[in-house]
């Protein structure tokens, strides 16, 4: 496998997050989502998600904590 310092760091962080979530994909997703919301609030970013409901992608309308839409 081809590797470099950036990929090695990505793998290290993913493994740490997986361990923190107890290797539960739902908890892992919730953890990542919370990290994204925190970064949005901290850095003033606005990231758009879509939610797939019944096979149809729909925008997520929930703003980050402390951030107006």
Buried (B, 14 or more C-beta within 10 A) or exposed (E): EEEEEEEEEEEEEEEEBBEEBEEEEEBBEEBEEEEBBEEBBEEEEEEEEEEEEEEEEEEEEEEBEEEEE
